[in-house]
């Protein structure tokens, strides 16, 4: 039986960095781990909840990742949100009735820290596996046939890679979907690969994300690998 290794964890310290960077004493380590996880979940759930509002278009709030940084020399917590349209998101955050109440959370976990949120724009969003996965799961949840959804994601990546001027011989994408595809009685998995996706090459700039699509037939698992060089 093959042993599976996470593509990002396999490359940490070589071509990838941690999404959280901070230092803590041994006595505070467990508390900060819990606070880090809950803080990331709060931001992700809040941004995803904006897509349910009628005044928003779902594609404008696509979120690639959330990185958290605690400098040892200050009492500030920097949260970087990488999204498609940060200016639009910032405007809508001030208009929506939904609010994030972090005061109780910070008082409970990090009473001496100040929260600083920065929105960062992705220049070529459809070269990011997180954006592609969100777009693909939305199409599957709207009952689009999975093969058509995969072709659409492949086309989006190809166009974005052309604009980003990625070298044709170095770029590649692999998409895998598992579950009751198109409502079939028996669950199965299907995958499509285009270009170069070297899972064993540590120096390769490989992005990976896994998400779930909640359909009327059940849960579909979506995995996307993207190689940029």
C-alpha positions, -999 to +999 in steps of 0.1 A: +000+000+000+014+034-010+022+059+017+008+094+011+028+125+019+013+160+019+029+179-010+032+211+011+046+196+042+070+176+021+085+209+008+084+231+040+117+249+044+128+243+008+102+258-016+073+264+008+069+283+040+047+278+070+013+295+070+019+304+106+051+320+120+056+326+157+076+317+187+063+308+221+075+295+255+068+259+263+041+268+288+022+289+262+027+267+231-005+246+234-026+278+241-012+296+210-017+265+188-054+265+197-057+302+193-040+300+159-063+273+147-095+291+159-084+324+145-078+309+111-112+291+112-130+323+123-116+343+093-122+315+068-158+309+080-166+346+080-153+352+045-172+321+032-204+333+049-203+365+028-210+344-003-245+337+010-254+373+010-276+384-019-257+416-026-224+397-033-211+378-062-194+347-050-164+349-073-154+383-058-145+368-024-125+338-035-099+332-008-066+315-015-051+313+020-047+329+054-013+334+069-007+344+106+025+360+119+033+368+156+065+389+158+084+382+189+093+419+194+058+433+193+024+425+208+006+425+174-008+396+154-006+401+116-032+382+096-026+382+058-056+373+037-048+365+000-079+370-021-090+380-057-103+415-051-092+430-017-105+465-024-140+451-032-139+429-001-128+457+021-157+479+010-182+451+014-169+442+049-178+477+060-213+474+045-224+439+055-244+434+087-222+404+097-195+414+121-165+396+136-163+399+174-128+390+182-127+409+215-139+380+236-117+356+216-085+377+221-094+383+258-096+346+263-066+335+244-043+365+236-052+392+260-020+412+254-021+412+216-035+435+190-050+421+158-038+436+124-056+424+092-040+429+058-058+421+025-035+411-003-044+408-040-035+378-061-022+389-095-032+356-113-058+340-091-065+310-113-029+298-110-036+292-073-051+258-063-072+273-036-091+296-060-095+268-086-108+244-059-134+269-047-146+276-082-148+238-090-167+230-058-193+258-065-199+243-099-203+208-085-227+220-059-248+236-087-251+201-102-228+208-132-215+174-146-181+168-131-163+163-164-175+197-177-165+213-144-130+198-147-126+210-183-137+245-171-111+245-144-084+233-168-093+261-192-092+288-164-058+275-154-045+275-189-056+311-195-042+323-162-009+305-169-006+322-202-012+357-187+014+348-159+038+338-186+045+304-171+068+282-192+048+255-210+072+228-202+072+236-165+036+242-157+010+215-150-022+207-132-039+176-118-075+175-106-091+146-087-127+142-077-141+114-056-175+104-044-209+097-061-200+114-093-231+127-112-253+109-087-240+074-094-250+046-069-214+035-064-187+060-054-156+062-074-127+086-081-117+103-114-086+123-121-072+144-150-037+156-155-024+182-179+013+191-182+040+184-156+031+176-120+062+161-103+051+149-068+086+135-059+107+165-070+112+186-039+125+217-058+093+219-078+070+248-070+039+226-063+007+239-048-020+216-034-054+220-018-083+197-009-119+207-004-153+192-001-184+199-023-217+193-005-242+180-032-276+165-030-261+131-036-236+134-008-201+148-003-176+150-031-139+153-024-118+177-046-080+177-048-060+200-070-022+200-076-007+229-095+029+231-107+043+265-117+080+256-122 
